[in-house]
């Protein structure tokens, strides 16, 4: 054996032992869940025995529960609030027998189990009542199928989509009810910092993030540090710029006493020395997927906002009509556009780039959840080795995994043509697969008017297939 073979064999053994340990940890977590569940049932069984009968029944149960939580917390030096949260999570997992069984045999992690319990518990029926148990069980099994193959982040994204298949109420009705819960709150953090959270409708959140990021990108590339030579550029990263821009837009930049915080010449809360900030038109790309029947008002099937999940049909129509930075994706069976690009062309055309962004959804390295629009397009077979600029030889990779492919020795092949199924092989010989976010056919010809869209929609139901059409959105193009 040479040194490389020895190193690879060592890494193979390390990965195998780690996977086995993670399965053992899941089994141990299942025992912990069962024990925490016992604490909850103890409180139910013995409330009358340990709490005076002078207390009302509901109060006796609550006090007995607090008694059990306090006992576990003081025995483990964990806060009562944390223990109470663990007990609630355990009760949720134990209520989903198949999810608990999967955790107990090491098929899924504790993170997966908690996620599934949360999603299933959150599935509500008509008027916000709990969903029928048979529907909840189907929803649970659908998520479990994903959880055994995907990371928790990708499983949660899939669960958001699956929810629309099983939810008895329409997304529109649920969204109207959820809007009543909108709020803003502050969460203290360490070292004199705090988080500001806001629960608001998805379209508002997406457009805010899109806008503030565009402004940050523009200022990162063009802003000069006040009082410094022209060669000294702003060294703040995007996260710091977003924070400073938010503080400026909300009017409390002067209170943001952080080194280097300034907007257009206002530094460290000082007096402005430059012009007032100007609003930058967003230039980043966002995909809005809208079923064609929804777009024309015939159907109320939900749309989907890339990176966020399903959105109500009216919200999808509003985004398409009034957000010029959005790219509209209509799903319906029209054909005609060729995917392949001439062998002499290395650059990926815009239409094909958008089509691939929708197909892939995220970085295509197994388990990575970075959005495709923030990734590079990689030629599976390198251009210099004869690879073509075509859908069956392109996929999205984030910078980290792009480098992993080209430098570290991971290899990949496309196994299903334009459908985008990938098979990865690690340096140790382990094989991993990566499925696309959306099953798609060819990039199709785009109807040029709403009337043409509606006319071609007539053929949708007869065809029964759903290739995709991508089209830049013009403001006000849809009523």
Backbone torsions as a table, in degrees:
resi	resn	phi	psi	omega
1	UNK	NA	134.3	174.0
2	UNK	-87.4	176.8	-174.5
3	UNK	-62.2	-37.5	-179.7
4	UNK	-65.7	-42.8	179.3
5	UNK	-62.8	-38.9	178.6
6	UNK	-64.2	-43.1	-179.4
7	UNK	-64.7	-42.8	-179.5
8	UNK	-66.3	-41.1	178.1
9	UNK	-62.2	-39.0	178.7
10	UNK	-65.5	-41.8	179.1
11	UNK	-66.5	-37.9	177.5
12	UNK	-59.9	-46.0	178.4
13	UNK	-64.0	-39.1	179.0
14	UNK	-62.5	-45.0	179.9
15	UNK	-63.9	-40.4	-179.5
16	UNK	-65.2	-43.5	179.7
17	UNK	-66.5	-38.4	-180.0
18	UNK	-65.8	-42.2	178.7
19	UNK	-62.2	-40.8	179.0
20	UNK	-65.6	-39.2	179.5
21	UNK	-65.9	-39.5	178.1
22	UNK	-63.3	-37.9	176.6
23	UNK	-65.7	-41.2	177.1
24	UNK	-63.5	-39.9	179.2
25	UNK	-63.5	-39.3	177.6
26	UNK	-62.2	-43.1	178.6
27	UNK	-62.4	-40.2	178.3
28	UNK	-66.6	-38.7	176.5
29	UNK	-63.2	-34.4	177.5
30	UNK	-64.2	-39.4	176.8
31	UNK	-63.9	-38.6	178.5
32	UNK	-65.4	-41.7	177.2
33	UNK	-60.1	-44.7	-179.7
34	UNK	-62.5	-39.8	-179.4
35	UNK	-67.5	-41.6	177.3
36	UNK	-65.4	-36.1	175.2
37	UNK	-62.8	-35.6	177.6
38	UNK	-62.7	-36.1	178.6
39	UNK	-62.0	-38.5	179.2
40	UNK	-68.7	-43.7	-179.9
41	UNK	-70.1	-30.6	175.7
42	UNK	-58.6	-45.1	-179.2
43	UNK	-62.9	-37.8	178.9
44	UNK	-66.8	-43.3	-174.3
45	UNK	-72.8	-37.1	-168.5
46	UNK	-111.1	11.9	-178.0
47	UNK	-56.6	-42.6	-178.4
48	UNK	-68.7	-29.2	-176.5
49	UNK	-79.8	-34.1	-173.4
50	UNK	-101.9	-12.0	179.3
51	UNK	-119.0	138.3	-176.8
52	UNK	-59.1	142.5	-178.4
53	UNK	-69.5	-4.8	176.8
54	UNK	-73.5	-19.2	178.2
55	UNK	-80.9	146.0	175.3
56	UNK	-61.7	155.0	-177.0
57	UNK	-54.3	-44.7	-179.4
58	UNK	-64.0	-39.1	178.9
59	UNK	-67.0	-37.6	178.6
60	UNK	-62.0	-44.0	179.6
61	UNK	-63.5	-42.4	-178.8
62	UNK	-64.8	-44.0	-179.2
63	UNK	-67.0	-37.2	177.4
64	UNK	-65.8	-38.4	177.3
65	UNK	-63.1	-44.8	177.9
66	UNK	-61.8	-36.3	179.7
67	UNK	-63.3	-45.0	179.5
68	UNK	-65.1	-43.4	-180.0
69	UNK	-62.1	-45.0	-179.6
70	UNK	-61.3	-39.1	-179.8
71	UNK	-64.4	-44.4	179.2
72	UNK	-67.4	-38.3	-177.5
73	UNK	-66.4	-46.2	-178.2
74	UNK	-71.0	-24.9	178.7
75	UNK	-76.7	-20.2	-174.6
76	UNK	-120.7	0.5	-178.3
77	UNK	58.6	37.1	175.1
78	UNK	-114.5	143.8	-176.6
79	UNK	-63.0	150.7	178.8
80	UNK	-62.1	-37.0	179.1
81	UNK	-61.6	-41.8	179.2
82	UNK	-66.3	-45.2	179.2
83	UNK	-61.5	-41.9	178.8
84	UNK	-60.7	-39.6	176.4
85	UNK	-64.4	-41.7	177.8
86	UNK	-62.3	-40.7	179.7
87	UNK	-64.3	-44.1	179.8
88	UNK	-62.0	-41.5	177.6
89	UNK	-63.4	-42.9	-179.5
90	UNK	-62.6	-42.6	179.3
91	UNK	-61.4	-40.7	178.5
92	UNK	-63.5	-43.1	179.4
93	UNK	-66.3	-43.0	-179.1
94	UNK	-65.3	-23.5	178.2
95	UNK	-75.1	-15.2	177.6
96	UNK	-109.4	92.1	-169.8
97	UNK	-60.4	-41.9	-178.1
98	UNK	-69.0	-35.3	177.2
99	UNK	-66.5	-43.5	178.1
100	UNK	-63.6	-38.6	179.4
101	UNK	-64.2	-39.8	178.9
102	UNK	-65.2	-37.8	176.0
103	UNK	-66.9	-42.2	-176.7
104	UNK	-66.1	-29.1	178.5
105	UNK	-97.2	7.2	174.4
106	UNK	81.5	12.3	-178.7
107	UNK	-75.3	-29.4	178.6
108	UNK	-133.0	163.1	180.0
109	UNK	-89.1	172.1	175.6
110	UNK	-61.9	-37.4	177.8
111	UNK	-60.8	-42.7	177.0
112	UNK	-62.8	-45.6	-176.9
113	UNK	-62.6	-43.7	178.9
114	UNK	-62.2	-42.3	-179.9
115	UNK	-61.4	-46.7	-178.0
116	UNK	-63.1	-45.2	179.0
117	UNK	-60.2	-41.0	-179.8
118	UNK	-65.3	-44.3	-178.3
119	UNK	-66.9	-43.0	-178.0
120	UNK	-69.0	-41.7	177.8
121	UNK	-62.1	-34.0	-178.9
122	UNK	-78.7	-6.9	177.8
123	UNK	-76.5	115.4	-176.0
124	UNK	-112.2	155.3	177.2
125	UNK	-91.8	-152.2	-178.7
126	UNK	-67.3	138.5	177.2
127	UNK	61.6	26.4	175.4
128	UNK	79.7	5.8	177.4
129	UNK	-76.6	157.8	178.0
130	UNK	-56.0	143.5	-179.7
131	UNK	-68.3	154.7	175.8
132	UNK	-56.7	140.7	-174.8
133	UNK	-61.2	-36.6	179.7
134	UNK	-64.6	-37.4	177.2
135	UNK	-69.6	-42.2	179.1
136	UNK	-61.6	-39.9	179.6
137	UNK	-65.2	-40.2	177.1
138	UNK	-63.7	-42.5	178.3
139	UNK	-61.3	-44.1	178.9
140	UNK	-58.8	-47.3	-177.9
141	UNK	-65.0	-36.1	179.1
142	UNK	-64.9	-41.2	178.7
143	UNK	-70.2	-38.3	-179.8
144	UNK	-58.6	-38.1	178.8
145	UNK	-59.8	-37.2	178.8
146	UNK	-75.7	-41.5	-173.4
147	UNK	-62.0	-30.9	-179.6
148	UNK	-73.6	-10.1	-177.5
149	UNK	-121.1	-17.2	-171.0
150	UNK	-122.5	161.8	174.8
151	UNK	-68.9	168.3	-179.1
152	UNK	-63.9	-38.0	179.6
153	UNK	-62.7	-45.7	179.5
154	UNK	-70.4	-31.6	176.9
155	UNK	-65.9	-40.2	179.3
156	UNK	-64.7	-40.4	177.5
157	UNK	-61.6	-43.9	179.1
158	UNK	-63.9	-37.9	-179.5
159	UNK	-63.1	-36.3	178.6
160	UNK	-62.5	-39.5	178.8
161	UNK	-71.2	-43.2	-178.3
162	UNK	-63.1	-32.5	-179.2
163	UNK	-54.3	-37.5	-177.4
164	UNK	-68.0	-23.2	178.1
165	UNK	-75.4	-29.9	-171.9
166	UNK	-109.3	-17.7	-176.8
167	UNK	-65.7	125.0	-179.5
168	UNK	-65.5	-35.3	179.2
169	UNK	-90.3	153.9	177.1
170	UNK	-69.9	155.3	178.0
171	UNK	-62.3	-33.0	178.5
172	UNK	-59.9	-47.3	179.9
173	UNK	-64.0	-44.3	-179.2
174	UNK	-66.5	-36.2	179.2
175	UNK	-65.6	-41.4	178.6
176	UNK	-59.9	-40.7	179.4
177	UNK	-69.7	-40.3	-178.9
178	UNK	-66.8	-30.6	179.7
179	UNK	-60.2	-26.2	179.8
180	UNK	-68.7	-16.3	-178.1
181	UNK	-95.9	5.9	-177.7
182	UNK	-59.7	143.1	-176.8
183	UNK	-168.9	169.4	174.4
184	UNK	-129.3	138.2	178.0
185	UNK	-148.5	161.8	-177.2
186	UNK	-114.6	136.6	177.3
187	UNK	-120.3	116.0	179.5
188	UNK	-61.8	142.3	175.9
189	UNK	-123.5	-172.8	-177.3
190	UNK	-82.9	164.0	168.9
191	UNK	59.6	40.1	176.0
192	UNK	72.3	24.3	-179.8
193	UNK	-119.5	161.7	177.5
194	UNK	-146.6	155.5	174.3
195	UNK	-96.5	140.5	170.8
196	UNK	-109.4	120.9	-179.2
197	UNK	-111.1	149.1	175.5
198	UNK	-141.7	128.6	174.1
199	UNK	-102.6	105.7	-175.8
200	UNK	-137.8	167.0	179.4
201	UNK	-57.2	147.8	-173.1
202	UNK	-60.0	-39.9	-177.6
203	UNK	-65.3	-39.2	177.8
204	UNK	-65.0	-42.4	-179.9
205	UNK	-65.3	-42.7	-178.3
206	UNK	-65.5	-43.4	-179.6
207	UNK	-69.1	-35.7	175.4
208	UNK	-61.5	-49.5	-177.8
209	UNK	-64.3	-41.7	179.4
210	UNK	-61.6	-44.1	-177.7
211	UNK	-68.3	-50.1	-175.8
212	UNK	-66.2	-32.3	177.1
213	UNK	-70.0	-40.1	177.7
214	UNK	-61.7	-43.6	178.1
215	UNK	-63.1	-42.3	-179.5
216	UNK	-63.2	-43.1	179.0
217	UNK	-62.1	-43.5	-179.5
218	UNK	-62.5	-44.1	-177.3
219	UNK	-72.8	-32.9	177.8
220	UNK	-61.1	-36.9	-175.2
221	UNK	-86.3	-14.1	-172.2
222	UNK	-128.3	-13.2	-171.8
223	UNK	-83.0	131.7	174.1
224	UNK	-99.5	142.3	-179.6
225	UNK	-72.0	125.7	-179.5
226	UNK	-58.4	140.4	176.7
227	UNK	77.5	4.2	-178.8
228	UNK	-116.0	159.7	176.3
229	UNK	-57.6	157.1	-177.1
230	UNK	-60.2	-25.0	-178.7
231	UNK	-74.5	-14.4	-179.2
232	UNK	-88.3	108.4	-178.6
233	UNK	-95.5	163.5	179.1
234	UNK	-63.2	125.5	-177.7
235	UNK	-101.1	5.2	178.2
236	UNK	-66.8	143.0	175.8
237	UNK	-84.2	175.9	-175.0
238	UNK	-61.5	-38.3	-179.7
239	UNK	-62.4	-44.4	179.6
240	UNK	-65.8	-39.9	178.3
241	UNK	-63.1	-43.4	178.2
242	UNK	-59.3	-43.5	-179.4
243	UNK	-62.3	-43.4	-178.8
244	UNK	-68.3	-38.6	178.6
245	UNK	-66.0	-42.6	177.4
246	UNK	-60.6	-45.6	179.3
247	UNK	-60.8	-39.3	179.3
248	UNK	-66.5	-44.9	-177.4
249	UNK	-68.7	-28.7	178.9
250	UNK	-89.5	-5.3	173.3
251	UNK	86.4	17.5	178.2
252	UNK	-123.4	31.5	177.6
253	UNK	-61.0	-34.0	-178.4
254	UNK	-64.2	-23.4	178.6
255	UNK	-87.0	-8.1	-176.9
256	UNK	-87.7	79.5	-175.4
257	UNK	-83.2	67.0	177.9
258	UNK	-115.4	139.8	179.5
259	UNK	-56.8	126.3	175.1
260	UNK	87.6	4.1	-178.1
261	UNK	-83.3	114.1	176.3
262	UNK	-156.9	157.7	176.4
263	UNK	-131.6	120.6	177.1
264	UNK	48.5	48.8	175.4
265	UNK	96.1	-2.5	174.7
266	UNK	-96.6	114.6	-172.1
267	UNK	-119.2	134.0	175.1
268	UNK	51.2	37.4	177.6
269	UNK	75.8	12.6	-177.8
270	UNK	-84.6	-167.5	-178.7
271	UNK	-78.0	136.4	178.4
272	UNK	-58.3	135.7	178.6
273	UNK	-118.8	4.8	179.8
274	UNK	-131.9	-167.1	-179.3
275	UNK	-74.0	163.2	178.1
276	UNK	-66.4	150.8	-179.2
277	UNK	-63.0	141.4	176.6
278	UNK	-111.9	143.6	-177.9
279	UNK	-75.1	129.5	179.6
280	UNK	-95.6	129.8	177.7
281	UNK	-67.5	126.6	-178.6
282	UNK	-55.6	139.1	-179.5
283	UNK	-123.0	-0.4	178.9
284	UNK	-77.9	167.7	-174.7
285	UNK	-109.2	134.7	176.5
286	UNK	-131.4	137.3	-179.5
287	UNK	-100.4	130.8	173.5
288	UNK	-117.6	116.2	179.7
289	UNK	-94.9	123.3	-176.5
290	UNK	-131.8	118.3	173.3
291	UNK	-56.7	137.0	-173.3
292	UNK	-60.1	-33.6	179.5
293	UNK	-67.7	-31.5	175.8
294	UNK	-69.8	-42.4	-178.2
295	UNK	-60.6	-37.0	-178.4
296	UNK	-87.2	0.0	177.1
297	UNK	85.2	4.9	-178.6
298	UNK	-80.0	-30.9	-175.3
299	UNK	-127.1	158.5	174.8
300	UNK	-112.7	29.0	175.7
301	UNK	-66.0	137.4	-177.1
302	UNK	-63.2	154.1	168.5
303	UNK	-94.0	-172.0	177.4
304	UNK	-144.8	132.9	177.9
305	UNK	-103.2	121.3	-174.5
306	UNK	-54.4	128.1	179.6
307	UNK	88.3	-9.4	-176.5
308	UNK	-121.5	-34.9	179.8
309	UNK	110.1	-165.6	-175.8
310	UNK	-61.4	143.2	176.0
311	UNK	-132.1	153.3	-179.9
312	UNK	-58.9	150.9	-176.5
313	UNK	-57.9	-40.4	-179.7
314	UNK	-65.1	-37.1	176.9
315	UNK	-64.8	-41.5	178.6
316	UNK	-62.3	-44.4	178.8
317	UNK	-63.4	-37.9	-179.6
318	UNK	-67.4	-42.0	178.3
319	UNK	-62.1	-44.0	-179.1
320	UNK	-64.1	-38.5	-174.5
321	UNK	-78.8	-33.4	-167.2
322	UNK	-122.9	4.7	-179.9
323	UNK	-113.8	96.6	-174.8
324	UNK	-65.7	-17.5	-178.8
325	UNK	-86.2	-3.5	-178.9
326	UNK	-85.8	152.6	171.2
327	UNK	-110.3	121.8	-177.0
328	UNK	-80.8	136.0	176.2
329	UNK	-123.0	110.1	178.3
330	UNK	-98.0	132.2	179.9
331	UNK	-104.5	109.0	174.0
332	UNK	-169.0	159.6	-168.7
333	UNK	-87.7	78.9	167.6
334	UNK	-117.0	154.2	-173.8
335	UNK	-131.0	169.3	173.0
336	UNK	141.2	-30.3	-175.5
337	UNK	-87.3	132.9	179.8
338	UNK	-85.7	136.1	-179.2
339	UNK	-81.4	-40.0	-173.5
340	UNK	-65.8	145.0	176.9
341	UNK	-112.5	148.3	-178.0
342	UNK	-53.3	143.7	-176.3
343	UNK	-57.7	-22.4	-178.6
344	UNK	-83.0	-2.9	-177.2
345	UNK	-106.0	117.6	178.7
346	UNK	-90.5	-39.1	-177.3
347	UNK	-67.7	137.4	-178.8
348	UNK	-84.2	123.1	179.0
349	UNK	-61.5	154.4	-174.7
350	UNK	-60.3	-42.6	-178.2
351	UNK	-62.8	-43.1	178.8
352	UNK	-67.8	-36.3	179.0
353	UNK	-62.2	-43.4	179.1
354	UNK	-66.5	-40.1	179.3
355	UNK	-61.2	-44.0	-179.6
356	UNK	-68.4	-35.2	178.2
357	UNK	-61.8	-39.0	177.6
358	UNK	-69.8	-45.0	-178.6
359	UNK	-60.5	-47.4	-173.5
360	UNK	-79.2	-42.5	178.8
361	UNK	78.1	-47.5	-178.4
362	UNK	-140.3	176.9	167.4
363	UNK	-54.5	137.2	-172.7
364	UNK	-91.6	9.8	171.2
365	UNK	-73.2	137.7	-175.8
366	UNK	-52.3	122.9	175.2
367	UNK	89.9	-9.6	-178.3
368	UNK	-82.9	134.4	-177.8
369	UNK	-110.4	11.5	179.7
370	UNK	-66.0	132.2	-175.0
371	UNK	-59.7	143.3	-177.7
372	UNK	-60.3	-33.9	-178.1
373	UNK	-68.5	-12.3	176.9
374	UNK	-105.5	13.6	-176.1
375	UNK	-114.2	170.0	173.1
376	UNK	-90.3	153.3	169.1
377	UNK	-91.6	123.6	-176.5
378	UNK	-109.9	135.3	171.1
379	UNK	-77.0	116.5	-179.2
380	UNK	-57.0	-52.7	168.1
381	UNK	-94.9	120.2	-172.8
382	UNK	-55.3	147.2	179.6
383	UNK	-54.9	-44.3	-177.3
384	UNK	-70.1	-14.8	177.4
385	UNK	-98.7	11.4	177.3
386	UNK	99.7	5.7	179.3
387	UNK	-69.6	146.7	-178.0
388	UNK	-99.1	158.1	174.0
389	UNK	-89.4	82.0	-175.9
390	UNK	-146.1	162.6	-174.3
391	UNK	-61.1	-28.8	-179.3
392	UNK	-87.8	9.2	176.5
393	UNK	-136.1	15.9	-179.9
394	UNK	-128.5	143.4	172.7
395	UNK	-157.3	160.4	-177.5
396	UNK	-88.0	134.7	173.7
397	UNK	-134.8	134.9	173.1
398	UNK	-69.4	165.2	-174.9
399	UNK	-57.7	-40.5	-178.4
400	UNK	-62.2	-46.9	-177.2
401	UNK	-80.7	-23.3	171.9
402	UNK	-61.3	-46.1	178.7
403	UNK	-67.3	-36.6	178.8
404	UNK	-60.1	-39.1	179.9
405	UNK	-67.1	-43.6	-171.9
406	UNK	-87.4	-21.6	-174.5
407	UNK	-112.3	-43.6	-170.9
408	UNK	-82.5	-30.1	176.4
409	UNK	118.5	6.8	170.6
410	UNK	-69.8	139.5	177.6
411	UNK	-120.3	155.8	-176.9
412	UNK	-143.4	147.6	173.4
413	UNK	-138.9	147.6	176.3
414	UNK	-91.6	128.7	-171.3
415	UNK	-110.3	-0.2	-175.1
416	UNK	-140.1	29.8	179.2
417	UNK	64.1	-138.2	-175.4
418	UNK	-68.4	-14.7	-179.5
419	UNK	-63.2	-26.4	171.0
420	UNK	87.8	20.5	173.3
421	UNK	-71.7	129.9	-179.0
422	UNK	-115.9	143.0	173.7
423	UNK	-120.9	115.3	-178.7
424	UNK	-99.3	146.0	174.8
425	UNK	-127.6	123.4	-178.8
426	UNK	-79.7	166.8	177.1
427	UNK	-58.5	-22.3	179.0
428	UNK	-85.4	-6.2	-178.5
429	UNK	96.4	-2.7	177.9
430	UNK	-68.8	138.1	-178.2
431	UNK	-107.4	129.8	178.5
432	UNK	-128.9	145.8	179.7
433	UNK	-111.4	155.9	178.5
434	UNK	-137.3	119.2	-180.0
435	UNK	-96.2	147.3	178.5
436	UNK	-68.9	160.0	179.0
437	UNK	-70.9	-33.6	-176.0
438	UNK	-132.3	133.4	174.5
439	UNK	-81.8	120.6	-172.5
440	UNK	-132.3	157.1	172.0
441	UNK	-99.8	-132.0	-177.3
442	UNK	-90.2	154.3	169.5
443	UNK	-66.6	127.3	-167.5
444	UNK	-108.0	165.9	174.7
445	UNK	-64.6	143.0	-174.9
446	UNK	-102.0	125.2	172.8
447	UNK	-59.0	138.7	-172.5
448	UNK	-91.4	-12.9	-179.6
449	UNK	-136.7	158.3	175.1
450	UNK	-57.2	-34.5	180.0
451	UNK	-66.2	-40.1	178.1
452	UNK	-66.3	-38.2	177.1
453	UNK	-60.0	-45.8	-179.0
454	UNK	-65.1	-39.3	-179.2
455	UNK	-64.8	-43.7	-179.4
456	UNK	-72.0	-23.7	177.2
457	UNK	-62.9	-23.9	178.7
458	UNK	-60.3	-30.2	-178.0
459	UNK	-82.6	-10.0	-174.4
460	UNK	-62.2	-50.0	-174.9
461	UNK	-65.5	-35.0	-178.9
462	UNK	-70.3	-36.4	-175.1
463	UNK	-76.3	-42.0	176.9
464	UNK	74.4	12.5	176.5
465	UNK	-124.1	163.4	-174.2
466	UNK	-137.3	72.0	164.8
467	UNK	-66.3	177.3	-174.5
468	UNK	-120.9	150.4	174.8
469	UNK	-119.8	132.1	178.2
470	UNK	-117.8	140.7	-175.2
471	UNK	-154.8	130.5	174.8
472	UNK	-60.8	144.4	-176.2
473	UNK	-94.0	129.9	172.3
474	UNK	-95.2	136.6	-179.6
475	UNK	-54.4	131.8	176.8
476	UNK	72.4	15.3	-176.9
477	UNK	-75.3	-16.1	178.2
478	UNK	-125.6	132.7	-179.5
479	UNK	-76.2	NA	NA
